Amino acid sequence: MSLDLSVMLSDKIQAMSESATIKMAQKARELAAKGVKVISLSLGEPDFDTPQYIKDAAAEGLAKGYTKYTPVSGLAELKKAIVSKFKRENDLEYTEKDIVVSTGAKQSIANVFLSTVNPGDEVIIFAPYWVSYVELVKFCGGIPVVVGAGIDQDFKVNAQQVAAAINDKTKVIIFSSPCNPTGSLYSQEELESIAQVILPHNNLIVISDEIYEHINFVGKHASIATIPGMKEITAVVNGFSKGYSMTGWRLGYMAAPQWLAAACDKVQGQITSGASSFSQYAAAIALEGDQTPTREMTAAFLTRKKLVLELLSQIPGVKVNNPQGAFYVFPDISYYFGKSNGELTINNADDFCEIMLAEAHVGCVSGSAFGNDDCIRISYAASEENLRTAIGNLHRVLTTFK
Ligand SMILES: Cc1ncc(COP(=O)(O)O)c(C=O)c1O
């Protein structure tokens, strides 16, 4: 008996690309396994441990018997804490029925696409975008409509661009702020002008991915849901992975109009049965507890951002903006396209990353994975020492490319 994988594997899974960030991290690990000292600046996870009070809370949850299935849309005490968080931090009024807790923000986003996108529906994705948006839309049979902004616009799409992209087939608009991969933040004013373009349309919703909310270097976080009329058509997605350094706990949440929350609850009821019980118990305490560890982590990221920008600015031809959040920089390295060290030629951002991994032993991710072919993403969720060494290595190798 034989199996023909082109028949066995669904068309949908064959059409899906592998996550570029995970692929790059894998390549870096393979090189490291050969004994090469590789510094990976490719992953999107804080290099800090989960704060101790949250770990203690999980142990307490286990001891108290939080080891069973929870309600599919989340533990009552966590939903209550999320409702309070929205009120306290965002001035947004929700009830527990508007909240769906999930196995990560990624699951929340997938839930919304699965609940709303029919084959042929268009989804506007602001670029640079987070890698999974496009693949999830395609998986649901939707058509990704990418609206891009370059470094000259601080990588932020404007209202006119959004207006030009909306048509009768548009069902969803998605973006992240603070943005992965650029670290850019949409200001309240920018979101207001985008909202004014969206509001007149019927049958159109927004997914506002706010997972990096707490890693913000300029002050108050702006959410599009706070603009009058928008809360009714917005799914605000957030979670614990970044601000609380809880990537492995797999816990995120969404606040949305009740019809959408109910649909996402239904999706989870068939696919995951909801998130881990003791993770949820601890997450409620994470939200209500002392936020000092989150603030300290953000302060450390700010120091590193300054260091990375200073080091990158010394490399000829590399252009950077000044990101105001998250823990990424997204330099434009197109100056090096067509340049060679006599042996290897950098033709595009993919080549740049492959060559830098092989020659400088530094892992970064090509901007092509994020909808911008001129840039690369550098994550500064790494020690200052590693950042100095890695960017020093990039600098040294790049000077050999003429
Ligand atoms: C913009 C963005 N949204 C969502 C996620 C998913 O986060 P989670 O770990 O909560 O699934 C990530 C993680 O890298 C992200 O960068």
The ligand as an SDF file (V2000), in Angstrom:
LIG
                    3D

 16 16  0  0  0  0  0  0  0  0999 V2000
    1.2460   40.4000   16.4600 C   0  0  0  0  0  0  0  0  0  0  0  0
    1.0730   39.1030   17.1590 C   0  0  0  0  0  0  0  0  0  0  0  0
   -0.1710   38.6560   17.3690 N   0  0  0  0  0  0  0  0  0  0  0  0
   -0.3940   37.4940   18.0040 C   0  0  0  0  0  0  0  0  0  0  0  0
    0.6390   36.7070   18.4600 C   0  0  0  0  0  0  0  0  0  0  0  0
    0.3140   35.4020   19.1290 C   0  0  0  0  0  0  0  0  0  0  0  0
    0.4870   35.4320   20.4830 O   0  0  0  0  0  0  0  0  0  0  0  0
    0.0910   34.2010   21.4100 P   0  0  0  0  0  0  0  0  0  0  0  0
    1.3640   33.6500   21.9530 O   0  0  0  0  0  0  0  0  0  0  0  0
   -0.7640   34.7980   22.4830 O   0  0  0  0  0  0  0  0  0  0  0  0
   -0.6490   33.2150   20.5810 O   0  0  0  0  0  0  0  0  0  0  0  0
    1.9580   37.1290   18.2660 C   0  0  0  0  0  0  0  0  0  0  0  0
    3.0850   36.2900   18.7000 C   0  0  0  0  0  0  0  0  0  0  0  0
    4.1920   36.3720   18.2180 O   0  0  0  0  0  0  0  0  0  0  0  0
    2.1780   38.3700   17.6090 C   0  0  0  0  0  0  0  0  0  0  0  0
    3.4210   38.8160   17.4070 O   0  0  0  0  0  0  0  0  0  0  0  0
  1  2  1  0
  2  3  1  0
  2 15  2  0
  3  4  2  0
  4  5  1  0
  5  6  1  0
  5 12  2  0
  6  7  1  0
  7  8  1  0
  8  9  2  0
  8 10  1  0
  8 11  1  0
 12 13  1  0
 12 15  1  0
 13 14  2  0
 15 16  1  0
M  END
$$$$
